[in-house]
């Protein structure tokens, strides 16, 4: 593998991404479903409010039961997809930690005895592995957040019209 032999600063990152590509990709569907269920809530709320405010017609009881079932589906879906998304993220963290610890161990075994006696270097290496692991908890939010923001702006645009441009400009100005 050419990535292993590379001395660039991103060689380890690329190696881990290539080696764990299926574990990374397996979290895409649960995270996208989580976005879907999250953004289904405003539509459900709008429908519930209109149902409660209207007069009881001949189909209103069936509509009410449908809204109850829709609420159950949305909130169960939120729970299941949140658990699935977090499970996939922590599984990836465990796999990457399991890949990094042997690399640190091999590197430690090659160290000079004088350097190896200084435990500060070993402590720093284990702290680095832990920091990498803790940073990966939200790795899927990096690609999912722009989707969430885009959907949120679209929903706001449906309610507010062009006034959403002022709201969106805050994100753009704040990012620079």
C-alpha positions in Angstrom: 0.0 0.0 0.0 1.6 3.3 -1.1 -0.2 5.3 1.6 1.7 3.5 4.4 5.1 4.4 2.8 4.2 8.1 2.4 5.7 10.6 4.8 3.1 13.3 4.3 1.1 14.7 7.2 -2.1 13.2 5.9 -0.8 9.7 5.2 -2.2 8.2 8.4 -5.5 9.8 7.9 -5.7 8.5 4.3 -4.7 5.1 5.4 -7.4 4.9 8.1 -10.0 6.2 5.7 -9.1 3.6 3.1 -8.9 0.8 5.5 -12.1 1.6 7.3 -14.1 2.9 4.3 -17.0 0.5 4.8 -17.3 1.3 8.5 -17.4 5.0 7.6 -19.9 4.4 4.8 -22.2 2.2 7.0 -23.2 5.3 9.1 -24.5 7.3 6.1 -28.0 5.7 5.9 -28.8 5.9 9.6 -27.6 9.5 9.7 -29.7 10.5 6.7 -32.7 8.8 8.2 -32.1 10.7 11.4 -32.2 13.9 9.3 -35.4 12.8 7.7 -37.2 12.0 10.9 -36.0 15.2 12.5 -37.4 17.3 9.7 -40.6 15.3 9.6 -41.5 16.8 13.0 -42.5 20.3 11.8 -44.8 18.7 9.1 -46.4 16.5 11.8 -46.8 19.4 14.2 -48.4 21.6 11.4 -50.8 18.8 10.6 -51.7 18.2 14.3 -52.3 21.9 14.9 -54.6 22.1 11.9 -56.4 18.9 12.9 -57.0 20.2 16.4 -58.3 23.6 15.2 -60.7 22.2 12.7 -64.3 21.1 13.3 -64.9 17.4 13.7 -65.9 16.0 10.3 -66.9 12.4 9.4 -63.2 11.4 8.7 -61.7 13.3 11.7 -61.5 10.2 14.0 -59.6 8.3 11.3 -57.4 11.3 10.7 -56.7 11.5 14.5 -55.7 7.8 14.6 -53.4 8.4 11.5 -51.7 11.3 13.3 -51.2 9.1 16.4 -49.6 6.4 14.3 -47.5 9.0 12.4 -46.3 10.4 15.7 -45.3 7.0 16.9 -43.5 6.3 13.6 -41.6 9.5 13.7 -40.5 9.3 17.4 -39.6 5.6 17.2 -37.7 6.4 14.0 -35.8 9.2 15.8 -34.9 6.8 18.6 -33.8 4.0 16.3 -31.8 6.1 13.9 -30.1 8.0 16.7 -29.1 4.8 18.3 -28.0 3.3 15.0 -26.0 6.4 14.0 -24.3 6.6 17.4 -23.6 2.9 17.3 -21.9 3.1 13.9 -19.9 6.1 15.0 -18.6 4.4 18.2 -17.9 1.2 16.2 -15.8 3.2 13.9 -14.0 4.8 16.8 -13.3 1.4 18.3 -12.0 0.1 15.0 -9.7 3.1 14.5 -8.4 2.9 18.1 -7.7 -0.8 17.4 -5.7 0.2 14.4 -3.8 3.0 16.1 -2.7 1.2 19.3 -0.7 -1.5 17.5 1.0 1.2 15.4 2.0 3.1 18.5 3.2 -0.2 20.1 5.3 -1.0 17.1 6.8 2.4 17.1 7.5 2.2 20.8 9.3 -1.2 20.3 11.6 0.5 17.8 12.6 3.3 20.2 16.0 3.6 21.7 16.1 2.3 25.3 17.1 5.7 26.6 14.1 7.3 25.0 11.7 4.5 25.9 12.6 5.0 29.6 11.2 8.5 29.4 7.5 7.6 29.8 6.4 11.1 28.7 6.7 10.1 25.0 4.6 7.0 25.6 2.0 9.0 27.6 1.8 11.6 24.8 1.2 8.9 22.2 -1.7 7.3 24.2 -3.1 10.8 24.8 -3.0 11.4 21.0 -4.9 8.2 20.3 -7.5 9.2 22.9 -7.9 12.7 21.3 -8.3 11.2 17.9 -11.0 8.9 19.3 -12.8 11.6 21.0 -12.7 13.8 18.0 -14.3 11.1 15.9 -17.5 11.1 17.9 -19.0 13.7 15.6 -17.3 12.7 12.4 -20.6 12.2 10.5 -21.9 15.6 11.6 -19.3 17.1 9.3 -21.2 16.0 6.1 -24.7 15.9 7.7 -24.8 19.4 9.1 -24.7 21.2 5.7 -27.7 19.0 4.7 -29.5 19.8 7.9 -28.8 23.5 7.5 -30.0 23.5 3.8 -33.2 21.7 4.8 -33.8 24.1 7.7 -33.3 27.1 5.4 -35.7 25.6 2.9 -38.3 25.1 5.6 -37.8 28.6 6.8 -38.1 29.9 3.3 -41.5 28.2 2.9 -42.7 30.0 6.0 -40.9 33.4 5.7 -40.3 33.8 2.0 -37.3 35.9 1.0 -36.7 37.1 4.6 -34.8 33.9 5.1 -31.9 35.5 3.1 -31.1 37.7 6.1 -31.0 34.7 8.3 -28.8 32.7 5.9 -26.4 35.7 5.6 -25.7 35.4 9.3 -24.3 31.9 8.7 -22.2 33.1 5.7 -20.8 36.2 7.5 -20.2 34.2 10.7 -18.2 31.6 8.7 -15.7 34.2 7.4 
